[in-house]
Amino acid sequence: MTTVQQFRSAVRPSAQIHIAGVPWPAYKVVALGIGLLVLVIVGAATASAAPAVLAGAATATVVWLGLSVFSSDSAER
């Protein structure tokens, strides 16, 4: 096991959330929740769908990819 793998396993244990019987990594659910929150906030602030959708999607993507670095599932690949 490399030092990076040891760091990843120490920082974040593998966590899964079951949605409709399907296990999802917790970081994906967190990313989708944060993206939804940004969608609602930007939508309320601008009263326009386009910037709200773009901001929500961009935020969810960045959080998803950022948290996947520390996921122990991706360390096994």
ZAGUTI-598408 format. One record per residue (C-alpha): residue number from 1; residue in three letters; x, y, z negated. Coordinates in steps of 0.25 Angstrom, whole numbers, padded with zeros to 4 digits. Each point is the difference from the previous one (the first is absolute). Layout:
residues N
+-----+--------+-------+-------+-------+
: num : residu :     u :     v :     w :
+-----+--------+-------+-------+-------+
: NUM :    ALA :     X :     Y :     Z :
...
+-----+--------+-------+-------+-------+
This chain:
residues 77
+-----+--------+-------+-------+-------+
: num : residu :     u :     v :     w :
+-----+--------+-------+-------+-------+
:   1 :    MET :  0000 :  0000 :  0000 :
:   2 :    THR :  0006 :  0014 :  0004 :
:   3 :    THR :  0000 :  0012 : -0009 :
:   4 :    VAL : -0011 :  0006 :  0008 :
:   5 :    GLN : -0009 : -0012 : -0002 :
:   6 :    GLN :  0003 :  0000 : -0015 :
:   7 :    PHE : -0003 :  0015 :  0000 :
:   8 :    ARG : -0014 : -0002 :  0007 :
:   9 :    SER : -0004 : -0011 : -0009 :
:  10 :    ALA :  0004 :  0008 : -0012 :
:  11 :    VAL : -0007 :  0013 :  0004 :
:  12 :    ARG : -0014 : -0006 :  0005 :
:  13 :    PRO : -0005 : -0014 : -0002 :
:  14 :    SER : -0009 : -0006 :  0010 :
:  15 :    ALA : -0014 :  0004 : -0002 :
:  16 :    GLN : -0012 : -0004 :  0008 :
:  17 :    ILE : -0015 :  0005 :  0000 :
:  18 :    HIS : -0011 : -0009 :  0005 :
:  19 :    ILE : -0010 :  0007 :  0009 :
:  20 :    ALA : -0011 : -0009 :  0005 :
:  21 :    GLY :  0008 : -0012 : -0004 :
:  22 :    VAL :  0012 :  0005 :  0008 :
:  23 :    PRO :  0013 :  0003 : -0007 :
:  24 :    TRP :  0006 :  0014 :  0003 :
:  25 :    PRO :  0013 :  0005 : -0005 :
:  26 :    ALA : -0003 :  0011 : -0010 :
:  27 :    TYR :  0009 :  0011 :  0007 :
:  28 :    LYS : -0009 : -0001 :  0013 :
:  29 :    VAL : -0013 :  0002 : -0009 :
:  30 :    VAL :  0007 :  0012 : -0007 :
:  31 :    ALA :  0004 :  0006 :  0014 :
:  32 :    LEU : -0014 : -0001 :  0005 :
:  33 :    GLY : -0006 :  0006 : -0012 :
:  34 :    ILE :  0010 :  0012 :  0000 :
:  35 :    GLY : -0003 :  0001 :  0015 :
:  36 :    LEU : -0015 :  0001 : -0003 :
:  37 :    LEU :  0002 :  0010 : -0011 :
:  38 :    VAL :  0008 :  0009 :  0009 :
:  39 :    LEU : -0011 : -0002 :  0011 :
:  40 :    VAL : -0011 :  0005 : -0010 :
:  41 :    ILE :  0008 :  0012 : -0005 :
:  42 :    VAL :  0005 :  0005 :  0013 :
:  43 :    GLY : -0014 : -0002 :  0006 :
:  44 :    ALA : -0006 :  0008 : -0011 :
:  45 :    ALA :  0010 :  0011 :  0001 :
:  46 :    THR : -0001 :  0001 :  0015 :
:  47 :    ALA : -0014 : -0004 :  0003 :
:  48 :    SER :  0005 : -0007 :  0012 :
:  49 :    ALA :  0002 : -0015 :  0003 :
:  50 :    ALA :  0012 :  0001 :  0009 :
:  51 :    PRO :  0011 :  0005 : -0010 :
:  52 :    ALA : -0006 : -0008 : -0011 :
:  53 :    VAL :  0001 : -0013 :  0008 :
:  54 :    LEU :  0014 :  0003 :  0005 :
:  55 :    ALA :  0005 :  0004 : -0014 :
:  56 :    GLY : -0007 : -0012 : -0006 :
:  57 :    ALA :  0006 : -0010 :  0010 :
:  58 :    ALA :  0014 :  0007 :  0000 :
:  59 :    THR :  0000 : -0001 : -0016 :
:  60 :    ALA : -0005 : -0014 :  0000 :
:  61 :    THR :  0011 : -0004 :  0010 :
:  62 :    VAL :  0011 :  0006 : -0007 :
:  63 :    VAL : -0004 : -0005 : -0014 :
:  64 :    TRP : -0002 : -0014 :  0006 :
:  65 :    LEU :  0014 :  0000 :  0007 :
:  66 :    GLY :  0007 :  0006 : -0012 :
:  67 :    LEU : -0006 : -0009 : -0011 :
:  68 :    SER :  0003 : -0012 :  0009 :
:  69 :    VAL :  0015 :  0002 : -0002 :
:  70 :    PHE : -0002 : -0004 : -0014 :
:  71 :    SER : -0009 : -0011 :  0002 :
:  72 :    SER :  0006 : -0014 : -0004 :
:  73 :    ASP : -0009 : -0006 :  0012 :
:  74 :    SER :  0008 :  0008 :  0010 :
:  75 :    ALA :  0013 : -0003 : -0007 :
:  76 :    GLU : -0002 : -0015 :  0004 :
:  77 :    ARG : -0001 :  0003 :  0015 :
+-----+--------+-------+-------+-------+
